[in-house]
Amino acid sequence: MWIISIYAISLAALLLPLGAIGDRWGRRPVLLTGLAVFAVVSAAAGLATSTEVMLVARLLSGVARR
C-alpha cells in the first residue's frame, strides 16, 4: 500500500512550497530540474532490488513531479 500511496502523499504535501520556489526562482529552471530528477528516480524505481529503494524512489518522484 505504501508504494502506491507515498507518491501521492509527497506530491500533495509539497505542492504549495515547491510552487512558491518555482515562482521565486523561475518556472523553467524548476521544471527542468524536476524533470531530470524524475527521470533518474523513475529509473531507480524500475531497477529497485528492495522495498526500501522502491519507497524512496517513489517518494522522490512525487517530490520531483511538482
For each residue, the residues with C-beta under 8 A, 3 or more apart:
1: 4 5
2: 5 6 55
3: 6 51 54 55 58
4: 1 7 8
5: 1 2 8 9
6: 2 3 9 10 55 58 59 62
7: 4 10 11 58 59 61 62 65
8: 4 5 11 12 62
9: 5 6 12 13 62
10: 6 7 13 14 58 59 60 62 63
11: 7 8 14 15 62 63 65 66
12: 8 9 15
13: 9 10
14: 10 11 17 18 62 63 66
15: 11 12 18 19 66
16: 19 20
17: 14 20 21
18: 14 15 21 22 30 63 66
19: 15 16 22 23 66
20: 16 17 23 24
21: 17 18 24 25 30
22: 18 19 25 26 27 30 31
23: 19 20 27
24: 20 21
25: 21 22 29 30
26: 22 29 30
27: 22 23 30 31
28: 31 32
29: 25 26 32 33
30: 18 21 22 25 26 27 33 34
31: 22 27 28 34 35
32: 28 29 35 36
33: 29 30 36 37 64
34: 30 31 37 38 64 65 66
35: 31 32 38 39 64
36: 32 33 39 40
37: 33 34 40 41 60 63 64
38: 34 35 41 42 61 64 65
39: 35 36 42 43
40: 36 37 43 44
41: 37 38 44 45 57 60 61 64
42: 38 39 45 46 57 61
43: 39 40 46 47
44: 40 41 47 48 53 57
45: 41 42 48 53 54 57 58 61
46: 42 43
47: 43 44
48: 44 45 51 53 54 57
49: 53
50: 53 54
51: 3 48 54 55
52: 55 56
53: 44 45 48 49 50 56 57
54: 3 45 48 50 51 57 58
55: 2 3 6 51 52 58 59
56: 52 53 59 60
57: 41 42 44 45 48 53 54 60 61
58: 3 6 7 10 45 54 55 61 62
59: 6 7 10 55 56 62 63
60: 10 37 41 56 57 63 64
61: 7 38 41 42 45 57 58 64 65
62: 6 7 8 9 10 11 14 58 59 65 66
63: 10 11 14 18 37 59 60 66
64: 33 34 35 37 38 41 60 61
65: 7 11 34 38 61 62
66: 11 14 15 18 19 34 62 63
